[in-house]
Amino acid sequence: MAAAVRTMLAVMDPLTKAQIRGLKATAQRLKASFKVGKEGLSLQFLAAVADALQHHELVKVKFDDFKAEKKELSPLLAQKTNSHLVTRVGNVVVLYRPKPAEKPAS
């Protein structure tokens, strides 16, 4: 799975302001699914976040450790998980990755 995280760097369309507002509103009701701890952005952590994004589209990540580096790590986390950085408030980051369109059965 770690190799999949590294190879998922695809170009995504930017989000519109309306989409960002809607995602922020939805994220307010979510609890943090992941916490960045002592290990930082390890391959296992990135793989777990990428897997959660595949199933849920919208994920909250809290920085328990590395709080001083959160400004630098937040965009890196979004890039490594091939997701959009919706917002960063305090020590919490919200990531969004749309589910791929399903192909019709033939």
C-alpha positions as CSV (number, residue, x, y, z in Angstrom):
1,M,0.0,0.0,0.0
2,A,2.9,2.4,0.7
3,A,4.0,2.2,-3.0
4,A,0.4,3.1,-3.9
5,V,0.6,6.2,-1.7
6,R,3.7,7.4,-3.5
7,T,2.4,6.8,-7.0
8,M,-1.0,8.6,-6.4
9,L,0.3,12.0,-7.3
10,A,-2.3,13.0,-10.0
11,V,-3.4,16.4,-10.9
12,M,-6.8,17.3,-9.4
13,D,-9.2,20.1,-10.3
14,P,-9.2,22.9,-7.7
15,L,-12.2,23.2,-5.5
16,T,-14.6,26.0,-5.9
17,K,-15.3,28.4,-3.0
18,A,-18.8,26.9,-2.8
19,Q,-17.4,23.4,-2.5
20,I,-15.0,24.5,0.2
21,R,-17.8,26.1,2.2
22,G,-19.9,23.0,2.0
23,L,-17.0,20.7,3.0
24,K,-16.1,23.0,5.9
25,A,-19.7,22.8,7.1
26,T,-19.8,19.0,6.8
27,A,-16.4,18.7,8.6
28,Q,-17.6,20.6,11.6
29,R,-19.7,17.6,12.6
30,L,-16.9,15.2,12.2
31,K,-14.5,14.0,14.9
32,A,-10.8,13.7,14.1
33,S,-10.2,10.2,12.5
34,F,-6.5,10.3,12.8
35,K,-3.9,11.9,15.1
36,V,-0.3,12.7,14.0
37,G,1.8,11.4,16.9
38,K,5.4,10.7,17.6
39,E,6.0,8.8,14.3
40,G,4.9,11.8,12.2
41,L,3.8,11.2,8.6
42,S,5.0,7.6,8.4
43,L,4.2,5.4,5.4
44,Q,1.8,3.5,7.5
45,F,0.0,6.7,8.7
46,L,-0.2,8.0,5.1
47,A,-1.5,4.6,3.9
48,A,-4.2,4.6,6.6
49,V,-5.3,8.2,5.8
50,A,-5.4,7.4,2.0
51,D,-7.5,4.3,2.7
52,A,-9.9,6.4,4.9
53,L,-10.2,9.0,2.1
54,Q,-11.1,6.2,-0.4
55,H,-14.0,5.2,1.8
56,H,-15.2,8.5,3.3
57,E,-14.0,11.3,1.0
58,L,-13.7,13.8,4.0
59,V,-11.3,13.1,6.9
60,K,-10.2,15.2,9.9
61,V,-6.6,14.8,11.2
62,K,-5.4,16.2,14.5
63,F,-1.8,17.1,15.2
64,D,-1.0,15.8,18.7
65,D,2.7,16.1,18.1
66,F,4.6,18.2,15.5
67,K,2.3,21.2,16.3
68,A,5.0,23.6,15.5
69,E,5.4,22.1,12.0
70,K,1.7,21.7,11.2
71,K,1.9,24.6,8.6
72,E,4.5,22.7,6.6
73,L,3.2,19.2,7.2
74,S,-0.5,19.9,6.3
75,P,0.1,20.6,2.6
76,L,2.6,17.7,2.5
77,L,0.0,15.4,4.0
78,A,-2.6,16.5,1.4
79,Q,0.0,16.0,-1.4
80,K,1.1,12.5,-0.2
81,T,-2.5,11.3,0.1
82,N,-3.5,12.9,-3.2
83,S,-6.2,15.0,-1.5
84,H,-7.3,18.6,-1.2
85,L,-6.4,20.5,2.0
86,V,-9.9,22.0,2.8
87,T,-8.9,23.9,5.9
88,R,-6.5,24.0,8.8
89,V,-7.9,25.4,12.1
90,G,-5.7,25.2,15.2
91,N,-4.2,21.7,15.3
92,V,-6.9,20.1,13.0
93,V,-6.7,19.6,9.3
94,V,-9.5,18.6,7.0
95,L,-8.7,16.6,3.8
96,Y,-11.0,15.8,0.9
97,R,-10.6,13.4,-2.0
98,P,-13.6,12.7,-4.2
99,K,-14.4,9.1,-4.8
100,P,-13.6,8.0,-8.3
101,A,-16.6,7.8,-10.7
102,E,-17.8,4.2,-10.9
103,K,-17.8,2.7,-14.3
104,P,-21.2,1.4,-15.5
105,A,-21.4,-2.4,-15.7
106,S,-21.4,-3.7,-19.2
